[in-house]
Amino acid sequence: MSRRNGRTERPQRAKPAHRDGPARRGTSFRCLGCGLDVPMWAPGTAHRNHCPTCLCSRHVDRSVPGDRAASCGGRMDPISISVRGAGEWSIVHRCGACGAMGVNRAAGDDNPLALVRIAVRPLSHLGSVR
C-alpha cells in the first residue's frame, strides 16, 4: 500500500486478458470429472482447458483452441498421450457425449502420476495379447 495525498491506496491487481469473450470471464471452472475448482491460469499454456488433477476437459471448442464453438458441452476424458517434436506432451481427449476427439497441450501443473498412467496404459495390455 502507498500513501498519496494523505490517503492510503491499495495497489491495483492486474486483470487477466480474456480473449475468449464474455462466456469465459470467470477466473475458474468446475471440473466435470472430479469436481475440483480449477483456475483459468496454467503455467506453460495460454488456454487452461483441462483439470490438472484428473485431466478431464469439457467439449467447448470445435476446431481452434479458445473458439468455444462446440455446443455439446460433454465431458472429455483423457484417453492417450501424444509427444510432439520438442518433447512437449499433449493429452488426447474423447467426448463421452458425442465421441469427438481433441488434443490439449499438457500444462506445467498437471498431475505427473495421472499423465504417466495414461502414457503407460497400452503397456499394461501387452501381457494379455499372447
N, CA, C and O atoms as CSV, one atom per row, in Angstrom:
chain,resi,resn,atom,element,x,y,z
A,1,MET,N,N,0.839,-1.181,0.000
A,1,MET,CA,C,0.000,0.000,0.000
A,1,MET,C,C,0.879,1.237,0.000
A,1,MET,O,O,1.969,1.242,0.573
A,2,SER,N,N,0.399,2.272,-0.640
A,2,SER,CA,C,1.163,3.512,-0.680
A,2,SER,C,C,0.274,4.655,-0.201
A,2,SER,O,O,-0.954,4.566,-0.222
A,3,ARG,N,N,0.923,5.717,0.225
A,3,ARG,CA,C,0.179,6.890,0.679
A,3,ARG,C,C,0.297,7.952,-0.385
A,3,ARG,O,O,1.384,8.238,-0.885
A,4,ARG,N,N,-0.835,8.529,-0.724
A,4,ARG,CA,C,-0.851,9.566,-1.739
A,4,ARG,C,C,-1.911,10.591,-1.352
A,4,ARG,O,O,-3.062,10.231,-1.103
A,5,ASN,N,N,-1.539,11.828,-1.300
A,5,ASN,CA,C,-2.461,12.908,-0.930
A,5,ASN,C,C,-3.149,12.629,0.401
A,5,ASN,O,O,-4.324,12.949,0.579
A,6,GLY,N,N,-2.406,12.028,1.341
A,6,GLY,CA,C,-2.973,11.781,2.658
A,6,GLY,C,C,-3.886,10.565,2.709
A,6,GLY,O,O,-4.420,10.253,3.774
A,7,ARG,N,N,-4.084,9.869,1.590
A,7,ARG,CA,C,-4.948,8.681,1.563
A,7,ARG,C,C,-4.095,7.441,1.300
A,7,ARG,O,O,-3.067,7.498,0.625
A,8,THR,N,N,-4.546,6.345,1.846
A,8,THR,CA,C,-3.862,5.079,1.597
A,8,THR,C,C,-4.497,4.433,0.377
A,8,THR,O,O,-5.710,4.232,0.319
A,9,GLU,N,N,-3.653,4.114,-0.596
A,9,GLU,CA,C,-4.151,3.484,-1.816
A,9,GLU,C,C,-3.668,2.044,-1.874
A,9,GLU,O,O,-2.525,1.742,-1.532
A,10,ARG,N,N,-4.533,1.183,-2.301
A,10,ARG,CA,C,-4.162,-0.205,-2.497
A,10,ARG,C,C,-3.668,-0.386,-3.919
A,10,ARG,O,O,-4.183,0.241,-4.845
A,11,PRO,N,N,-2.679,-1.236,-4.095
A,11,PRO,CA,C,-2.194,-1.466,-5.464
A,11,PRO,C,C,-3.275,-2.142,-6.301
A,11,PRO,O,O,-4.029,-2.982,-5.810
A,12,GLN,N,N,-3.332,-1.762,-7.563
A,12,GLN,CA,C,-4.304,-2.349,-8.480
A,12,GLN,C,C,-3.813,-3.728,-8.909
A,12,GLN,O,O,-2.647,-3.900,-9.262
A,13,ARG,N,N,-4.709,-4.700,-8.875
A,13,ARG,CA,C,-4.354,-6.029,-9.357
A,13,ARG,C,C,-4.541,-6.067,-10.863
A,13,ARG,O,O,-5.503,-5.518,-11.401
A,14,ALA,N,N,-3.621,-6.713,-11.518
A,14,ALA,CA,C,-3.735,-6.838,-12.976
A,14,ALA,C,C,-4.895,-7.753,-13.317
A,14,ALA,O,O,-5.022,-8.845,-12.764
A,15,LYS,N,N,-5.732,-7.306,-14.222
A,15,LYS,CA,C,-6.846,-8.131,-14.659
A,15,LYS,C,C,-6.362,-9.037,-15.779
A,15,LYS,O,O,-5.643,-8.590,-16.673
A,16,PRO,N,N,-6.759,-10.335,-15.735
A,16,PRO,CA,C,-6.308,-11.243,-16.782
A,16,PRO,C,C,-6.918,-10.880,-18.125
A,16,PRO,O,O,-8.051,-10.406,-18.200
A,17,ALA,N,N,-6.151,-11.109,-19.182
A,17,ALA,CA,C,-6.664,-10.851,-20.529
A,17,ALA,C,C,-7.613,-11.970,-20.913
A,17,ALA,O,O,-7.277,-13.145,-20.765
A,18,HIS,N,N,-8.781,-11.625,-21.399
A,18,HIS,CA,C,-9.774,-12.613,-21.805
A,18,HIS,C,C,-9.977,-12.512,-23.297
A,18,HIS,O,O,-10.653,-11.606,-23.784
A,19,ARG,N,N,-9.387,-13.451,-24.023
A,19,ARG,CA,C,-9.521,-13.451,-25.469
A,19,ARG,C,C,-10.734,-14.259,-25.911
A,19,ARG,O,O,-11.059,-14.285,-27.098
A,20,ASP,N,N,-11.401,-14.911,-24.978
A,20,ASP,CA,C,-12.460,-15.831,-25.351
A,20,ASP,C,C,-13.859,-15.235,-25.246
A,20,ASP,O,O,-14.840,-15.970,-25.356
A,21,GLY,N,N,-13.980,-13.945,-25.040
A,21,GLY,CA,C,-15.284,-13.308,-24.996
A,21,GLY,C,C,-15.970,-13.437,-23.650
A,21,GLY,O,O,-15.387,-13.956,-22.698
A,22,PRO,N,N,-17.217,-12.962,-23.567
A,22,PRO,CA,C,-17.917,-12.905,-22.295
A,22,PRO,C,C,-18.197,-14.259,-21.662
A,22,PRO,O,O,-18.358,-14.340,-20.444
A,23,ALA,N,N,-18.258,-15.317,-22.448
A,23,ALA,CA,C,-18.564,-16.623,-21.879
A,23,ALA,C,C,-17.426,-17.150,-21.010
A,23,ALA,O,O,-17.652,-18.072,-20.227
A,24,ARG,N,N,-16.215,-16.605,-21.113
A,24,ARG,CA,C,-15.071,-17.110,-20.383
A,24,ARG,C,C,-14.513,-16.077,-19.413
A,24,ARG,O,O,-13.307,-16.063,-19.168
A,25,ARG,N,N,-15.342,-15.228,-18.865
A,25,ARG,CA,C,-14.858,-14.153,-17.995
A,25,ARG,C,C,-14.518,-14.611,-16.587
A,25,ARG,O,O,-13.930,-13.839,-15.829
A,26,GLY,N,N,-14.865,-15.847,-16.202
A,26,GLY,CA,C,-14.594,-16.317,-14.860
A,26,GLY,C,C,-13.117,-16.531,-14.612
A,26,GLY,O,O,-12.314,-16.540,-15.544
A,27,THR,N,N,-12.764,-16.703,-13.348
A,27,THR,CA,C,-11.374,-16.954,-13.005
A,27,THR,C,C,-11.130,-18.433,-12.757
A,27,THR,O,O,-9.985,-18.849,-12.581
A,28,SER,N,N,-12.200,-19.239,-12.741
A,28,SER,CA,C,-12.057,-20.675,-12.548
A,28,SER,C,C,-13.253,-21.399,-13.165
A,28,SER,O,O,-14.250,-20.784,-13.542
A,29,PHE,N,N,-13.124,-22.721,-13.258
A,29,PHE,CA,C,-14.244,-23.540,-13.715
A,29,PHE,C,C,-14.286,-24.807,-12.874
A,29,PHE,O,O,-13.279,-25.192,-12.279
A,30,ARG,N,N,-15.431,-25.450,-12.820
A,30,ARG,CA,C,-15.602,-26.683,-12.050
A,30,ARG,C,C,-15.380,-27.875,-12.964
A,30,ARG,O,O,-16.004,-27.978,-14.020
A,31,CYS,N,N,-14.486,-28.783,-12.558
A,31,CYS,CA,C,-14.164,-29.967,-13.351
A,31,CYS,C,C,-15.357,-30.925,-13.381
A,31,CYS,O,O,-15.960,-31.209,-12.346
A,32,LEU,N,N,-15.690,-31.418,-14.576
A,32,LEU,CA,C,-16.777,-32.390,-14.721
A,32,LEU,C,C,-16.364,-33.774,-14.236
A,32,LEU,O,O,-17.225,-34.611,-13.964
A,33,GLY,N,N,-15.073,-34.029,-14.123
A,33,GLY,CA,C,-14.591,-35.339,-13.701
A,33,GLY,C,C,-14.504,-35.499,-12.201
A,33,GLY,O,O,-15.071,-36.441,-11.647
A,34,CYS,N,N,-13.800,-34.590,-11.527
A,34,CYS,CA,C,-13.562,-34.740,-10.084
A,34,CYS,C,C,-14.206,-33.649,-9.234
A,34,CYS,O,O,-14.195,-33.740,-8.007
A,35,GLY,N,N,-14.767,-32.614,-9.871
A,35,GLY,CA,C,-15.446,-31.558,-9.123
A,35,GLY,C,C,-14.538,-30.468,-8.583
A,35,GLY,O,O,-15.008,-29.581,-7.871
A,36,LEU,N,N,-13.257,-30.510,-8.900
A,36,LEU,CA,C,-12.303,-29.509,-8.421
A,36,LEU,C,C,-12.579,-28.150,-9.063
A,36,LEU,O,O,-12.919,-28.081,-10.244
A,37,ASP,N,N,-12.436,-27.074,-8.295
A,37,ASP,CA,C,-12.479,-25.729,-8.861
A,37,ASP,C,C,-11.096,-25.442,-9.427
A,37,ASP,O,O,-10.120,-25.353,-8.683
A,38,VAL,N,N,-11.014,-25.297,-10.744
A,38,VAL,CA,C,-9.745,-25.185,-11.467
A,38,VAL,C,C,-9.535,-23.741,-11.901
A,38,VAL,O,O,-10.409,-23.168,-12.551
A,39,PRO,N,N,-8.386,-23.131,-11.557
A,39,PRO,CA,C,-8.111,-21.763,-12.007
A,39,PRO,C,C,-7.891,-21.730,-13.518
A,39,PRO,O,O,-7.381,-22.691,-14.095
A,40,MET,N,N,-8.271,-20.633,-14.152
A,40,MET,CA,C,-8.122,-20.497,-15.595
A,40,MET,C,C,-6.657,-20.351,-16.010
A,40,MET,O,O,-6.304,-20.683,-17.142
A,41,TRP,N,N,-5.807,-19.865,-15.120
A,41,TRP,CA,C,-4.394,-19.678,-15.441
A,41,TRP,C,C,-3.660,-21.004,-15.294
A,41,TRP,O,O,-3.915,-21.757,-14.354
A,42,ALA,N,N,-2.749,-21.290,-16.222
A,42,ALA,CA,C,-1.939,-22.504,-16.144
A,42,ALA,C,C,-0.537,-22.212,-16.656
A,42,ALA,O,O,-0.384,-21.546,-17.680
A,43,PRO,N,N,0.479,-22.693,-15.968
A,43,PRO,CA,C,1.838,-22.481,-16.460
A,43,PRO,C,C,2.094,-23.300,-17.730
A,43,PRO,O,O,1.762,-24.484,-17.794
A,44,GLY,N,N,2.681,-22.659,-18.728
A,44,GLY,CA,C,3.065,-23.356,-19.941
A,44,GLY,C,C,2.023,-23.394,-21.039
A,44,GLY,O,O,2.261,-24.008,-22.079
A,45,THR,N,N,0.880,-22.762,-20.849
A,45,THR,CA,C,-0.155,-22.771,-21.878
A,45,THR,C,C,-0.978,-21.489,-21.817
A,45,THR,O,O,-1.129,-20.896,-20.749
A,46,ALA,N,N,-1.500,-21.070,-22.938
A,46,ALA,CA,C,-2.293,-19.837,-22.993
A,46,ALA,C,C,-3.751,-20.080,-22.656
A,46,ALA,O,O,-4.441,-19.158,-22.222
A,47,HIS,N,N,-4.235,-21.298,-22.843
A,47,HIS,CA,C,-5.639,-21.631,-22.581
A,47,HIS,C,C,-5.711,-22.821,-21.637
A,47,HIS,O,O,-5.351,-23.934,-22.018
A,48,ARG,N,N,-6.172,-22.601,-20.412
A,48,ARG,CA,C,-6.414,-23.729,-19.499
A,48,ARG,C,C,-7.657,-24.426,-20.027
A,48,ARG,O,O,-8.718,-23.810,-20.126
A,49,ASN,N,N,-7.539,-25.689,-20.363
A,49,ASN,CA,C,-8.676,-26.383,-20.944
A,49,ASN,C,C,-8.907,-27.769,-20.354
A,49,ASN,O,O,-9.685,-28.552,-20.899
A,50,HIS,N,N,-8.242,-28.076,-19.255
A,50,HIS,CA,C,-8.472,-29.353,-18.597
A,50,HIS,C,C,-8.073,-29.251,-17.123
A,50,HIS,O,O,-7.346,-28.345,-16.714
A,51,CYS,N,N,-8.565,-30.196,-16.354
A,51,CYS,CA,C,-8.277,-30.245,-14.916
A,51,CYS,C,C,-6.860,-30.768,-14.698
A,51,CYS,O,O,-6.492,-31.783,-15.291
A,52,PRO,N,N,-6.052,-30.108,-13.866
A,52,PRO,CA,C,-4.695,-30.581,-13.627
A,52,PRO,C,C,-4.640,-31.835,-12.754
A,52,PRO,O,O,-3.602,-32.495,-12.692
A,53,THR,N,N,-5.737,-32.170,-12.084
A,53,THR,CA,C,-5.761,-33.326,-11.194
A,53,THR,C,C,-6.156,-34.609,-11.917
A,53,THR,O,O,-5.417,-35.593,-11.884
A,54,CYS,N,N,-7.325,-34.604,-12.575
A,54,CYS,CA,C,-7.811,-35.825,-13.241
A,54,CYS,C,C,-7.667,-35.757,-14.756
A,54,CYS,O,O,-7.915,-36.750,-15.440
A,55,LEU,N,N,-7.271,-34.603,-15.295
A,55,LEU,CA,C,-7.003,-34.362,-16.715
A,55,LEU,C,C,-8.246,-34.357,-17.597
A,55,LEU,O,O,-8.127,-34.348,-18.823
A,56,CYS,N,N,-9.448,-34.363,-16.993
A,56,CYS,CA,C,-10.679,-34.279,-17.778
A,56,CYS,C,C,-10.867,-32.859,-18.313
A,56,CYS,O,O,-10.353,-31.892,-17.750
A,57,SER,N,N,-11.606,-32.761,-19.400
A,57,SER,CA,C,-11.881,-31.480,-20.031
A,57,SER,C,C,-13.371,-31.403,-20.327
A,57,SER,O,O,-14.117,-32.326,-19.999
A,58,ARG,N,N,-13.806,-30.322,-20.937
A,58,ARG,CA,C,-15.193,-30.162,-21.367
A,58,ARG,C,C,-15.190,-29.847,-22.854
A,58,ARG,O,O,-14.342,-29.091,-23.330
A,59,HIS,N,N,-16.129,-30.420,-23.583
A,59,HIS,CA,C,-16.197,-30.220,-25.028
A,59,HIS,C,C,-16.816,-28.854,-25.325
A,59,HIS,O,O,-18.036,-28.717,-25.409
A,60,VAL,N,N,-15.956,-27.849,-25.482
A,60,VAL,CA,C,-16.430,-26.491,-25.777
A,60,VAL,C,C,-15.825,-25.912,-27.050
A,60,VAL,O,O,-16.411,-25.018,-27.661
A,61,ASP,N,N,-14.661,-26.409,-27.456
A,61,ASP,CA,C,-14.011,-25.902,-28.670
A,61,ASP,C,C,-14.294,-26.840,-29.837
A,61,ASP,O,O,-14.357,-28.058,-29.671
A,62,ARG,N,N,-14.462,-26.254,-31.015
A,62,ARG,CA,C,-14.720,-27.069,-32.200
A,62,ARG,C,C,-13.432,-27.380,-32.952
A,62,ARG,O,O,-13.058,-28.546,-33.078
A,63,SER,N,N,-12.755,-26.365,-33.446
A,63,SER,CA,C,-11.565,-26.650,-34.248
A,63,SER,C,C,-10.336,-25.857,-33.807
A,63,SER,O,O,-9.209,-26.307,-34.013
A,64,VAL,N,N,-10.534,-24.700,-33.211
A,64,VAL,CA,C,-9.419,-23.858,-32.788
A,64,VAL,C,C,-9.478,-23.706,-31.269
A,64,VAL,O,O,-10.542,-23.395,-30.734
A,65,PRO,N,N,-8.346,-23.919,-30.547
A,65,PRO,CA,C,-8.368,-23.722,-29.100
A,65,PRO,C,C,-8.867,-22.322,-28.743
A,65,PRO,O,O,-8.355,-21.317,-29.238
A,66,GLY,N,N,-9.862,-22.282,-27.885
A,66,GLY,CA,C,-10.416,-20.999,-27.456
A,66,GLY,C,C,-11.585,-20.514,-28.285
A,66,GLY,O,O,-12.137,-19.455,-27.983
A,67,ASP,N,N,-11.999,-21.255,-29.343
A,67,ASP,CA,C,-13.093,-20.752,-30.186
A,67,ASP,C,C,-14.464,-20.890,-29.517
A,67,ASP,O,O,-15.385,-20.148,-29.857
A,68,ARG,N,N,-14.612,-21.813,-28.584
A,68,ARG,CA,C,-15.855,-22.028,-27.832
A,68,ARG,C,C,-17.063,-22.195,-28.764
A,68,ARG,O,O,-18.157,-21.720,-28.458
A,69,ALA,N,N,-16.859,-22.874,-29.905
A,69,ALA,CA,C,-17.899,-23.016,-30.919
A,69,ALA,C,C,-18.689,-24.318,-30.805
A,69,ALA,O,O,-19.709,-24.463,-31.478
A,70,ALA,N,N,-18.257,-25.267,-29.978
A,70,ALA,CA,C,-18.978,-26.526,-29.841
A,70,ALA,C,C,-20.143,-26.350,-28.873
A,70,ALA,O,O,-19.997,-25.743,-27.813
A,71,SER,N,N,-21.290,-26.884,-29.247
A,71,SER,CA,C,-22.469,-26.754,-28.387
A,71,SER,C,C,-22.671,-27.981,-27.504
A,71,SER,O,O,-23.594,-27.995,-26.690
A,72,CYS,N,N,-21.846,-29.000,-27.638
A,72,CYS,CA,C,-22.004,-30.266,-26.916
A,72,CYS,C,C,-21.889,-30.084,-25.399
A,72,CYS,O,O,-22.829,-30.388,-24.666
A,73,GLY,N,N,-20.749,-29.593,-24.933
A,73,GLY,CA,C,-20.529,-29.393,-23.501
A,73,GLY,C,C,-20.287,-30.666,-22.727
A,73,GLY,O,O,-20.271,-30.636,-21.497
A,74,GLY,N,N,-20.094,-31.807,-23.415
A,74,GLY,CA,C,-19.884,-33.084,-22.749
A,74,GLY,C,C,-18.531,-33.189,-22.083
A,74,GLY,O,O,-17.649,-32.357,-22.297
A,75,ARG,N,N,-18.377,-34.221,-21.270
A,75,ARG,CA,C,-17.119,-34.469,-20.570
A,75,ARG,C,C,-16.129,-35.120,-21.526
A,75,ARG,O,O,-16.433,-36.127,-22.167
A,76,MET,N,N,-14.954,-34.539,-21.611
A,76,MET,CA,C,-13.876,-35.067,-22.437
A,76,MET,C,C,-12.923,-35.838,-21.527
A,76,MET,O,O,-12.267,-35.253,-20.665
A,77,ASP,N,N,-12.853,-37.159,-21.726
A,77,ASP,CA,C,-11.993,-37.997,-20.900
A,77,ASP,C,C,-10.629,-38.179,-21.556
A,77,ASP,O,O,-10.545,-38.340,-22.774
A,78,PRO,N,N,-9.553,-38.154,-20.752
A,78,PRO,CA,C,-8.218,-38.373,-21.316
A,78,PRO,C,C,-8.066,-39.841,-21.698
A,78,PRO,O,O,-8.327,-40.728,-20.886
A,79,ILE,N,N,-7.642,-40.097,-22.945
A,79,ILE,CA,C,-7.512,-41.483,-23.393
A,79,ILE,C,C,-6.092,-41.851,-23.800
A,79,ILE,O,O,-5.758,-43.034,-23.865
A,80,SER,N,N,-5.250,-40.858,-24.076
A,80,SER,CA,C,-3.898,-41.155,-24.532
A,80,SER,C,C,-3.013,-39.926,-24.382
A,80,SER,O,O,-3.484,-38.827,-24.090
A,81,ILE,N,N,-1.725,-40.141,-24.589
A,81,ILE,CA,C,-0.727,-39.068,-24.566
A,81,ILE,C,C,-0.032,-39.055,-25.926
A,81,ILE,O,O,0.258,-40.105,-26.498
A,82,SER,N,N,0.226,-37.867,-26.427
A,82,SER,CA,C,0.984,-37.688,-27.656
A,82,SER,C,C,2.184,-36.817,-27.316
A,82,SER,O,O,2.066,-35.855,-26.557
A,83,VAL,N,N,3.334,-37.157,-27.879
A,83,VAL,CA,C,4.537,-36.368,-27.631
A,83,VAL,C,C,4.931,-35.692,-28.939
A,83,VAL,O,O,5.138,-36.353,-29.957
A,84,ARG,N,N,5.031,-34.381,-28.898
A,84,ARG,CA,C,5.392,-33.603,-30.081
A,84,ARG,C,C,6.907,-33.506,-30.221
A,84,ARG,O,O,7.651,-33.963,-29.353
A,85,GLY,N,N,7.354,-32.909,-31.316
A,85,GLY,CA,C,8.770,-32.839,-31.685
A,85,GLY,C,C,9.735,-32.436,-30.590
A,85,GLY,O,O,10.769,-33.085,-30.428
A,86,ALA,N,N,9.450,-31.417,-29.852
A,86,ALA,CA,C,10.391,-30.909,-28.843
A,86,ALA,C,C,10.196,-31.578,-27.484
A,86,ALA,O,O,10.669,-31.064,-26.471
A,87,GLY,N,N,9.506,-32.717,-27.451
A,87,GLY,CA,C,9.269,-33.413,-26.190
A,87,GLY,C,C,8.067,-32.888,-25.427
A,87,GLY,O,O,7.858,-33.258,-24.272
A,88,GLU,N,N,7.279,-32.035,-26.054
A,88,GLU,CA,C,6.091,-31.466,-25.416
A,88,GLU,C,C,4.966,-32.505,-25.402
A,88,GLU,O,O,4.634,-33.082,-26.437
A,89,TRP,N,N,4.388,-32.735,-24.233
A,89,TRP,CA,C,3.311,-33.711,-24.092
A,89,TRP,C,C,1.965,-33.058,-24.375
A,89,TRP,O,O,1.728,-31.906,-24.010
A,90,SER,N,N,1.099,-33.805,-25.025
A,90,SER,CA,C,-0.278,-33.383,-25.267
A,90,SER,C,C,-1.200,-34.508,-24.824
A,90,SER,O,O,-0.854,-35.686,-24.922
A,91,ILE,N,N,-2.370,-34.136,-24.339
A,91,ILE,CA,C,-3.353,-35.103,-23.856
A,91,ILE,C,C,-4.428,-35.263,-24.927
A,91,ILE,O,O,-5.004,-34.280,-25.392
A,92,VAL,N,N,-4.692,-36.502,-25.311
A,92,VAL,CA,C,-5.746,-36.800,-26.279
A,92,VAL,C,C,-7.023,-37.075,-25.486
A,92,VAL,O,O,-7.044,-37.933,-24.604
A,93,HIS,N,N,-8.086,-36.336,-25.811
A,93,HIS,CA,C,-9.374,-36.473,-25.128
A,93,HIS,C,C,-10.439,-36.981,-26.098
A,93,HIS,O,O,-10.387,-36.707,-27.297
A,94,ARG,N,N,-11.414,-37.733,-25.555
A,94,ARG,CA,C,-12.580,-38.148,-26.329
A,94,ARG,C,C,-13.836,-37.750,-25.549
A,94,ARG,O,O,-13.936,-38.002,-24.349
A,95,CYS,N,N,-14.792,-37.126,-26.243
A,95,CYS,CA,C,-16.031,-36.679,-25.613
A,95,CYS,C,C,-16.929,-37.886,-25.339
A,95,CYS,O,O,-17.185,-38.696,-26.230
A,96,GLY,N,N,-17.399,-37.994,-24.112
A,96,GLY,CA,C,-18.304,-39.078,-23.735
A,96,GLY,C,C,-19.702,-38.906,-24.287
A,96,GLY,O,O,-20.466,-39.871,-24.340
A,97,ALA,N,N,-20.057,-37.692,-24.700
A,97,ALA,CA,C,-21.402,-37.430,-25.212
A,97,ALA,C,C,-21.508,-37.644,-26.725
A,97,ALA,O,O,-22.437,-38.301,-27.195
A,98,CYS,N,N,-20.565,-37.095,-27.481
A,98,CYS,CA,C,-20.676,-37.159,-28.946
A,98,CYS,C,C,-19.548,-37.928,-29.623
A,98,CYS,O,O,-19.620,-38.173,-30.827
A,99,GLY,N,N,-18.507,-38.315,-28.885
A,99,GLY,CA,C,-17.418,-39.095,-29.446
A,99,GLY,C,C,-16.327,-38.284,-30.124
A,99,GLY,O,O,-15.351,-38.858,-30.606
A,100,ALA,N,N,-16.464,-36.966,-30.173
A,100,ALA,CA,C,-15.427,-36.125,-30.798
A,100,ALA,C,C,-14.117,-36.264,-30.035
A,100,ALA,O,O,-14.103,-36.504,-28.828
A,101,MET,N,N,-13.020,-36.108,-30.765
A,101,MET,CA,C,-11.705,-36.193,-30.138
A,101,MET,C,C,-10.973,-34.874,-30.282
A,101,MET,O,O,-11.197,-34.131,-31.238
A,102,GLY,N,N,-10.097,-34.583,-29.330
A,102,GLY,CA,C,-9.314,-33.356,-29.349
A,102,GLY,C,C,-7.992,-33.567,-28.645
A,102,GLY,O,O,-7.830,-34.520,-27.883
A,103,VAL,N,N,-7.048,-32.678,-28.902
A,103,VAL,CA,C,-5.724,-32.749,-28.296
A,103,VAL,C,C,-5.459,-31.440,-27.564
A,103,VAL,O,O,-5.635,-30.361,-28.131
A,104,ASN,N,N,-5.039,-31.531,-26.309
A,104,ASN,CA,C,-4.723,-30.364,-25.490
A,104,ASN,C,C,-3.293,-30.461,-24.988
A,104,ASN,O,O,-2.852,-31.527,-24.559
A,105,ARG,N,N,-2.576,-29.361,-25.039
A,105,ARG,CA,C,-1.208,-29.305,-24.517
A,105,ARG,C,C,-1.238,-29.532,-23.008
A,105,ARG,O,O,-2.075,-28.967,-22.304
A,106,ALA,N,N,-0.321,-30.359,-22.519
A,106,ALA,CA,C,-0.203,-30.568,-21.080
A,106,ALA,C,C,0.309,-29.282,-20.442
A,106,ALA,O,O,1.171,-28.603,-21.000
A,107,ALA,N,N,-0.224,-28.956,-19.280
A,107,ALA,CA,C,0.176,-27.749,-18.561
A,107,ALA,C,C,1.255,-28.093,-17.534
A,107,ALA,O,O,1.416,-29.253,-17.157
A,108,GLY,N,N,1.977,-27.092,-17.096
A,108,GLY,CA,C,3.074,-27.286,-16.153
A,108,GLY,C,C,2.654,-27.785,-14.787
A,108,GLY,O,O,3.481,-28.328,-14.055
A,109,ASP,N,N,1.386,-27.616,-14.420
A,109,ASP,CA,C,0.942,-28.064,-13.102
A,109,ASP,C,C,0.076,-29.317,-13.162
A,109,ASP,O,O,-0.575,-29.661,-12.176
A,110,ASP,N,N,0.057,-30.009,-14.311
A,110,ASP,CA,C,-0.706,-31.249,-14.416
A,110,ASP,C,C,-0.111,-32.320,-13.509
A,110,ASP,O,O,1.099,-32.356,-13.284
A,111,ASN,N,N,-0.967,-33.183,-12.998
A,111,ASN,CA,C,-0.565,-34.260,-12.113
A,111,ASN,C,C,0.335,-35.233,-12.889
A,111,ASN,O,O,-0.139,-35.905,-13.805
A,112,PRO,N,N,1.629,-35.316,-12.535
A,112,PRO,CA,C,2.539,-36.176,-13.300
A,112,PRO,C,C,2.156,-37.654,-13.231
A,112,PRO,O,O,2.345,-38.382,-14.206
A,113,LEU,N,N,1.623,-38.105,-12.099
A,113,LEU,CA,C,1.215,-39.507,-11.976
A,113,LEU,C,C,0.055,-39.815,-12.920
A,113,LEU,O,O,0.036,-40.873,-13.549
A,114,ALA,N,N,-0.910,-38.904,-13.025
A,114,ALA,CA,C,-2.037,-39.110,-13.941
A,114,ALA,C,C,-1.562,-39.142,-15.386
A,114,ALA,O,O,-2.057,-39.944,-16.178
A,115,LEU,N,N,-0.605,-38.277,-15.745
A,115,LEU,CA,C,-0.053,-38.278,-17.101
A,115,LEU,C,C,0.654,-39.598,-17.417
A,115,LEU,O,O,0.455,-40.165,-18.491
A,116,VAL,N,N,1.475,-40.087,-16.488
A,116,VAL,CA,C,2.215,-41.330,-16.721
A,116,VAL,C,C,1.270,-42.520,-16.779
A,116,VAL,O,O,1.488,-43.437,-17.571
A,117,ARG,N,N,0.226,-42.526,-15.957
A,117,ARG,CA,C,-0.751,-43.629,-16.008
A,117,ARG,C,C,-1.383,-43.741,-17.389
A,117,ARG,O,O,-1.572,-44.841,-17.908
A,118,ILE,N,N,-1.705,-42.602,-17.976
A,118,ILE,CA,C,-2.298,-42.624,-19.314
A,118,ILE,C,C,-1.254,-43.065,-20.339
A,118,ILE,O,O,-1.566,-43.829,-21.253
A,119,ALA,N,N,-0.022,-42.590,-20.193
A,119,ALA,CA,C,1.032,-42.911,-21.155
A,119,ALA,C,C,1.373,-44.403,-21.162
A,119,ALA,O,O,1.664,-44.954,-22.224
A,120,VAL,N,N,1.342,-45.068,-20.006
A,120,VAL,CA,C,1.721,-46.485,-19.940
A,120,VAL,C,C,0.528,-47.429,-20.064
A,120,VAL,O,O,0.704,-48.647,-20.044
A,121,ARG,N,N,-0.664,-46.895,-20.189
A,121,ARG,CA,C,-1.863,-47.738,-20.285
A,121,ARG,C,C,-1.731,-48.808,-21.381
A,121,ARG,O,O,-2.082,-49.960,-21.129
A,122,PRO,N,N,-1.239,-48.475,-22.590
A,122,PRO,CA,C,-1.100,-49.536,-23.610
A,122,PRO,C,C,-0.143,-50.651,-23.197
A,122,PRO,O,O,-0.328,-51.796,-23.609
A,123,LEU,N,N,0.874,-50.346,-22.394
A,123,LEU,CA,C,1.817,-51.367,-21.942
A,123,LEU,C,C,1.171,-52.359,-21.001
A,123,LEU,O,O,1.592,-53.515,-20.954
A,124,SER,N,N,0.176,-51.956,-20.259
A,124,SER,CA,C,-0.486,-52.846,-19.314
A,124,SER,C,C,-1.288,-53.936,-20.024
A,124,SER,O,O,-1.642,-54.943,-19.410
A,125,HIS,N,N,-1.575,-53.745,-21.301
A,125,HIS,CA,C,-2.346,-54.728,-22.066
A,125,HIS,C,C,-1.462,-55.711,-22.825
A,125,HIS,O,O,-1.981,-56.641,-23.442
A,126,LEU,N,N,-0.140,-55.533,-22.798
A,126,LEU,CA,C,0.765,-56.405,-23.544
A,126,LEU,C,C,0.739,-57.852,-23.035
A,126,LEU,O,O,0.856,-58.781,-23.835
A,127,GLY,N,N,0.592,-58.057,-21.751
A,127,GLY,CA,C,0.582,-59.397,-21.190
A,127,GLY,C,C,-0.597,-60.240,-21.639
A,127,GLY,O,O,-0.514,-61.468,-21.622
A,128,SER,N,N,-1.694,-59.608,-22.041
A,128,SER,CA,C,-2.891,-60.357,-22.429
A,128,SER,C,C,-2.990,-60.568,-23.939
A,128,SER,O,O,-3.996,-61.091,-24.418
A,129,VAL,N,N,-1.967,-60.172,-24.696
A,129,VAL,CA,C,-2.023,-60.236,-26.158
A,129,VAL,C,C,-1.513,-61.573,-26.695
A,129,VAL,O,O,-1.688,-61.823,-27.888
A,130,ARG,N,N,-0.939,-62.388,-25.955
A,130,ARG,CA,C,-0.312,-63.635,-26.429
A,130,ARG,C,C,-1.279,-64.559,-26.988
A,130,ARG,O,O,-0.911,-65.648,-27.428
